[in-house]
Amino acid sequence: MNQTQYACNECDYLIYLDALEEGHVACCPRCHHHVVERKLNSINRTLAVCFAGLIIFFPAILQPLMSMRILGLDSSASLFTGMKAIWQNDLHFVAACIFFFCIFTPITKLISALIICLGVKAKKIHHAWFKQLFMYYHKADTWEMLEVFMIGILVSIFKLKDLADLSLNIGIICFAVLVLCVNALKITLDKAMIWDEIDNAKP
Amino acid sequence: MQNRNVNGLTAKDQGLALCMVCHQLANYKSGENNFCPRCESPIRMRFKDSLQRCWALTICSLIAFIPANAYPIMTFLTFGKGQGDTILSGIFALIKFEMYPIAAIVFIASFVVPLAKIIGLLVLLISLQSRKTFSKQKRTKMYRWIEFFGKWSMLDVFVVALLVSLVEFGTILEIVAGPGATAFGIMVILTIFAANSFDPRLLWDEESN
């Protein structure tokens, strides 16, 4: 049985919904928060996004995003070297933040979304670890900041472009694709549907 | 079907509590520890000590805002000499070089947003406690903006990380990160925790009482 009674998680208004068609959104009548969204072809789309994201992840993190040249000296930077440089500047807390927000959270989010989708496909969702994993996925949403880093790249390009010869590298394309993939997860993965599946799968 | 949804009832009125992890509605017995029947996480009617926690974290982030802007976030060294740049002086430098759009982005993301977030949370908290009524819809919208913009203030920290690793030419030209970055990171994390500990349903509870 699917959940029929919902409460808006922003104003606690009680809402009854029998069945929502794919692609439809239910809004709270009082505060207009999107209470439930049934997403189109959620599992397959999420799987595609996950695979793309995992393939592009390591090039995006490790490949140089841009390089600059001053007086014949070359230097390039990637997300990983940025983190390392901050660590060597003795700002361990900031380095840990960058690692956690831009490396750890996105990769674990991609992996857990992949496992969740494969689990739903293989009908192995009644295990306790599956619930734990899905709950982790919910919590990871707040702490994922790749898109902020993307704007950070743009700002640094503007800051440096008058200072020296600046060239963009392959890493920046990989990074842009990774940002798109991780954000597409939010659009494609239907959390409410997976909770319903978990409910139905109870042995 | 439509009529059922304009009854003006909240889950609280019906003795139901919403699980904030999986959004399952569950029966709530007061005076007991309640757990969600679906995901087994503990559930409450409203966030635990929402107002106290939010006050504490907001005041903390207001305090952290001062060192974040007073200490240099990075230092630009040419031949071993240079002056520290705070967030505001970095923005002024951008304006001096006539890079107005990028100056606007940095100014908004790293100065206006954190400050507006802290002030916005204070306004929400004070409006709840002084029972001054200005529209609940507006306040809910305000809360949504606060939540959405939270992580964008991290922008300057990431820019510093990139610049530090990119501009490394030994003694000729070097950018070194400063203690302001740590304070700034702490402030951003505190504001995110503060916004997360605020329970927007409290805004609507007055209506039912």
Contacts between the chains, C-beta under 8 A, distances in Angstrom:
chain1	res1	chain2	res2	distance
A	3	B	24	6.7
A	3	B	25	7.7
A	5	B	16	7.8
A	5	B	25	5.3
A	6	B	23	7.1
A	6	B	25	6.7
A	7	B	10	7.2
A	7	B	11	3.7
A	7	B	16	6.7
A	7	B	18	4.5
A	7	B	23	8.0
A	7	B	25	5.5
A	9	B	18	5.9
A	9	B	20	6.8
A	9	B	23	6.1
A	9	B	201	7.8
A	10	B	140	6.1
A	10	B	143	7.7
A	10	B	144	7.8
A	10	B	200	4.6
A	10	B	201	6.7
A	11	B	10	7.5
A	11	B	136	7.8
A	11	B	140	6.7
A	11	B	200	6.7
A	11	B	201	5.7
A	11	B	203	7.2
A	11	B	204	4.0
A	12	B	10	4.3
A	12	B	11	5.2
A	12	B	12	5.7
A	12	B	18	6.9
A	12	B	201	4.3
A	12	B	204	6.3
A	12	B	205	7.6
A	13	B	9	7.7
A	13	B	10	5.7
A	13	B	11	7.7
A	13	B	204	7.5
A	14	B	7	7.2
A	14	B	9	4.9
A	14	B	10	6.1
A	14	B	11	5.3
A	14	B	13	7.8
A	14	B	14	6.3
A	14	B	16	7.4
A	15	B	5	5.7
A	16	B	1	7.3
A	16	B	4	4.9
A	16	B	5	6.2
A	18	B	1	7.0
A	29	B	5	5.8
A	29	B	6	6.5
A	30	B	204	7.2
A	31	B	136	7.5
A	31	B	137	6.5
A	31	B	140	4.9
A	31	B	204	7.1
A	32	B	137	7.8
A	33	B	140	7.7
A	33	B	144	8.0
A	65	B	162	7.4
A	66	B	166	6.9
A	67	B	166	7.7
A	68	B	166	6.0
A	68	B	167	7.2
A	70	B	169	5.7
A	70	B	172	7.0
A	70	B	173	6.0
A	71	B	169	7.7
A	71	B	172	6.7
A	73	B	169	5.1
A	73	B	172	7.4
A	75	B	166	5.9
A	75	B	167	6.9
A	75	B	168	5.5
A	75	B	169	6.4
A	76	B	166	7.1
A	77	B	162	5.5
A	77	B	165	4.2
A	77	B	166	3.8
A	78	B	165	7.7
A	81	B	165	4.4
A	82	B	158	7.7
A	82	B	161	3.8
A	82	B	162	5.0
A	82	B	164	6.9
A	82	B	165	4.3
A	82	B	166	8.0
A	83	B	161	6.5
A	84	B	165	6.9
A	85	B	161	6.9
A	85	B	164	4.5
A	85	B	165	3.7
A	85	B	168	7.0
A	85	B	177	7.8
A	86	B	160	7.5
A	86	B	161	5.0
A	86	B	164	6.1
A	86	B	165	7.7
A	86	B	177	5.7
A	86	B	181	7.6
A	89	B	164	6.3
A	89	B	176	6.0
A	89	B	177	4.4
A	91	B	177	5.3
A	91	B	179	7.6
A	91	B	181	5.6
A	91	B	182	5.5
A	93	B	182	5.1
A	93	B	185	6.3
A	93	B	186	7.3
A	94	B	157	6.0
A	94	B	160	8.0
A	94	B	161	7.3
A	94	B	177	7.1
A	94	B	181	5.0
A	94	B	182	5.6
A	94	B	185	5.1
A	97	B	154	7.7
A	97	B	157	6.9
A	97	B	185	4.9
A	97	B	189	7.4
A	98	B	157	7.4
A	98	B	158	7.0
A	98	B	161	5.7
A	101	B	151	7.9
A	101	B	154	6.9
A	102	B	158	7.5
A	131	B	39	5.7
A	131	B	40	7.4
A	134	B	22	8.0
A	134	B	39	7.8
A	135	B	21	5.5
A	135	B	22	7.5
A	135	B	39	5.9
A	135	B	41	6.8
A	138	B	21	5.7
A	138	B	22	7.6
A	142	B	150	7.9
A	142	B	151	7.7
A	142	B	192	6.6
A	142	B	196	6.7
A	145	B	151	5.0
A	145	B	154	5.5
A	145	B	158	7.7
A	148	B	151	5.6
A	148	B	152	5.7
A	148	B	154	5.1
A	148	B	155	5.5
A	148	B	158	6.2
A	149	B	158	4.7
A	151	B	105	7.2
A	151	B	109	7.4
A	151	B	152	7.7
A	151	B	155	5.8
A	152	B	155	5.4
A	152	B	156	8.0
A	152	B	158	3.4
A	152	B	159	4.6
A	152	B	161	7.8
A	152	B	162	6.2
A	153	B	162	6.5
A	154	B	102	7.9
A	155	B	102	5.9
A	155	B	105	6.4
A	155	B	106	6.0
A	155	B	155	6.8
A	155	B	159	4.9
A	156	B	159	5.2
A	156	B	162	4.5
A	156	B	163	5.5
A	156	B	166	7.1
A	158	B	94	7.9
A	158	B	99	5.7
A	158	B	102	4.1
A	159	B	94	7.2
A	159	B	99	7.9
A	159	B	102	7.3
A	159	B	159	7.2
A	159	B	163	6.8
A	160	B	163	7.3
A	160	B	166	7.0
A	160	B	167	7.3
A	162	B	97	6.5
A	191	B	22	7.9
A	191	B	23	7.8
A	192	B	23	6.8
A	195	B	22	4.9
A	195	B	23	7.2
A	195	B	24	7.0
A	195	B	38	6.5
A	195	B	39	7.7
A	198	B	38	7.0
A	199	B	38	6.1
